[in-house]
């Protein structure tokens, strides 16, 4: 495959979805984020809300040697616990979407699932806790205390989800091609760098 795919992993509140949206508009390629939850829900015949509740809360260890079928519907028939089933379905969906052409995938262990794709551009976004709390306060219109709690708990769930399924250290340089601090670089610079890598 000669085309490129961008995967964005991120700390909660670092602006990963916004970076993805800006890149999608600039590069004219599709973005998959919450849409993956909704697609997984359809395959599992569940509501998106019920899937999202378990999406980043891994409660059971996933067998590394488990074969992931290419057909998302086949993945949904394993009879595994819901969290494992969701991961299997999203894995199959991500592989299917990546096979269709260039795209941007936010979260969902995309960098791990597509690690063998020759055109992969994989970034982990971080930001200062102060900036992340401020972003969450503004986005969800909640007080600082609640935003700080959400940042802490969501990062913990994302770490647990990634380390359960990808078997690597979430946010480490060993797991990602790039680590970028949005607080230091700024949103525009992050988008410019990733767009430059994509277009280069």
Secondary structure, DSSP 8 states (H G I E B T S, - for coil): --S-EEEEEE-TTS-HHHHHHHHHHHHT-EEESHHHHHHHHHHHTS-HHHHHHHHT---S---TT----SSHHHHTTS---HHHHHHHHHHHHHHHHHHHS-EEEESTTHHHHTTT-TTEEEEEEE--HHHHHHHHHHHHT--HHHHHHHHHHHHHHHHHHHHHHT-S-TT-TTT-SEEEEHHHH-HHHHHHHHHHHHH-
